[in-house]
Amino acid sequence: MGKKEVGKYGQPKWVFNFKKDYSENYKVFSLETREYSDEVKGVISLVDLYDGYYGVRIKDVESAEWNKSFIKGLEHKGKNVNCKYTEVGTNLVAFACQYSILKGLNGFVQLKSKTTTIKFYQEIGFELFDPVNA
């Protein structure tokens, strides 16, 4: 996504500010379908890491509001029964893994998770890593 397009994906409509991520040299990608190519289903920002920690770092990943499993502000008590597409976030993380492979980084992906989302990331295959005690 280029500078002009990324400006659409910021607050208040999106929780994360992908325009800021882009200005910090993260690459920003959107998930779309062929059927509705003008409707973004989710957005991810990532950067290649070749020094220190090897892989691709995900900074932010977010589903569009109508694709979120839970209604904002109600935590896990406000299940979104009108979800248009499911597993958007999981597909964006899978894209990051594929991107890592294409960049020669062996599919390694890292992110800094909020405490409330650690379980979700473990369920899709992430492992906890403590760089201080590694």
C-alpha positions as CSV (number, residue, x, y, z in Angstrom):
1,M,0.0,0.0,0.0
2,G,1.4,3.4,-0.9
3,K,1.4,6.7,1.1
4,K,-1.9,7.9,-0.5
5,E,-3.8,4.7,0.2
6,V,-2.5,4.2,3.8
7,G,-4.0,7.5,4.9
8,K,-7.5,5.9,4.9
9,Y,-6.5,3.5,7.7
10,G,-6.2,5.5,10.8
11,Q,-8.2,6.6,13.8
12,P,-11.1,6.9,14.6
13,K,-12.3,4.3,12.2
14,W,-9.3,1.9,12.9
15,V,-7.8,1.3,16.4
16,F,-4.3,1.3,15.0
17,N,-2.8,4.2,13.0
18,F,-1.4,2.5,9.9
19,K,-0.4,5.9,8.4
20,K,1.9,6.3,11.4
21,D,3.3,2.8,10.9
22,Y,4.0,3.6,7.2
23,S,5.8,6.8,8.2
24,E,8.0,4.6,10.5
25,N,9.0,2.5,7.5
26,Y,6.7,-0.4,8.1
27,K,5.1,-1.9,5.0
28,V,1.3,-1.8,5.1
29,F,-0.8,-4.4,3.4
30,S,-4.6,-4.8,3.1
31,L,-6.7,-7.9,2.8
32,E,-9.3,-7.8,0.0
33,T,-11.4,-10.3,-1.9
34,R,-11.8,-10.5,-5.7
35,E,-15.6,-10.3,-5.2
36,Y,-15.4,-7.0,-3.3
37,S,-12.0,-5.6,-4.2
38,D,-12.9,-2.1,-3.1
39,E,-13.7,-3.2,0.5
40,V,-10.7,-3.8,2.8
41,K,-11.3,-6.7,5.2
42,G,-8.2,-6.1,7.4
43,V,-4.8,-4.3,7.5
44,I,-1.4,-5.4,8.7
45,S,1.9,-3.5,9.1
46,L,5.3,-5.3,9.2
47,V,9.0,-4.8,8.7
48,D,11.8,-7.2,7.7
49,L,14.4,-7.9,10.4
50,Y,17.9,-8.9,9.3
51,D,19.9,-7.8,12.3
52,G,19.5,-9.1,15.8
53,Y,16.2,-10.9,15.8
54,Y,15.8,-12.6,12.4
55,G,12.4,-12.6,10.8
56,V,9.4,-10.3,10.1
57,R,8.0,-8.1,12.9
58,I,4.3,-7.4,12.9
59,K,3.6,-4.1,14.4
60,D,-0.1,-3.9,14.0
61,V,-2.8,-6.2,12.6
62,E,-6.5,-5.3,12.6
63,S,-9.7,-6.6,11.1
64,A,-12.2,-4.1,9.7
65,E,-14.9,-3.2,12.2
66,W,-17.5,-5.4,10.6
67,N,-15.1,-8.4,10.7
68,K,-14.2,-8.2,14.4
69,S,-15.2,-11.2,16.5
70,F,-16.1,-9.0,19.5
71,I,-17.7,-5.7,19.7
72,K,-15.3,-3.0,20.8
73,G,-15.5,-2.0,24.5
74,L,-17.4,-5.1,25.6
75,E,-14.3,-7.4,25.6
76,H,-15.3,-11.0,25.1
77,K,-18.9,-10.6,26.3
78,G,-20.0,-8.7,23.2
79,K,-19.7,-11.4,20.5
80,N,-20.3,-9.9,17.0
81,V,-23.0,-12.1,15.5
82,N,-23.0,-10.1,12.3
83,C,-19.4,-10.8,11.4
84,K,-19.1,-10.6,7.6
85,Y,-15.8,-12.6,7.3
86,T,-14.2,-14.7,9.9
87,E,-10.5,-15.4,10.5
88,V,-9.3,-12.2,8.9
89,G,-6.6,-11.6,11.5
90,T,-5.4,-15.2,11.2
91,N,-5.2,-14.8,7.4
92,L,-3.2,-11.6,7.8
93,V,-0.7,-13.4,10.2
94,A,-0.5,-16.2,7.7
95,F,0.3,-13.6,5.0
96,A,3.2,-12.3,7.2
97,C,4.6,-15.9,7.4
98,Q,4.5,-16.2,3.7
99,Y,6.0,-12.8,3.3
100,S,8.8,-13.9,5.6
101,I,9.5,-17.0,3.5
102,L,9.6,-14.9,0.3
103,K,12.1,-12.5,1.9
104,G,14.4,-15.4,2.8
105,L,13.6,-15.2,6.5
106,N,12.4,-18.8,6.8
107,G,8.8,-18.0,7.8
108,F,9.9,-16.5,11.2
109,V,7.5,-13.8,12.4
110,Q,7.4,-12.0,15.7
111,L,5.1,-9.6,17.4
112,K,4.5,-8.0,20.8
113,S,1.2,-9.1,22.1
114,K,-1.2,-7.5,24.5
115,T,-1.8,-9.7,27.6
116,T,-5.4,-10.3,26.5
117,T,-4.4,-11.7,23.1
118,I,-1.5,-14.0,24.1
119,K,-3.8,-17.0,24.2
120,F,-5.1,-16.3,20.6
121,Y,-1.6,-16.1,19.2
122,Q,-0.6,-19.3,20.9
123,E,-3.7,-21.0,19.4
124,I,-2.5,-20.1,15.9
125,G,1.0,-21.4,16.5
126,F,3.0,-18.6,18.1
127,E,5.4,-19.4,21.0
128,L,6.2,-17.1,23.9
129,F,9.7,-15.7,23.7
130,D,11.4,-13.8,26.5
131,P,14.5,-12.1,25.0
132,V,15.9,-11.3,28.5
133,N,16.0,-14.9,29.5
134,A,16.7,-16.4,26.1
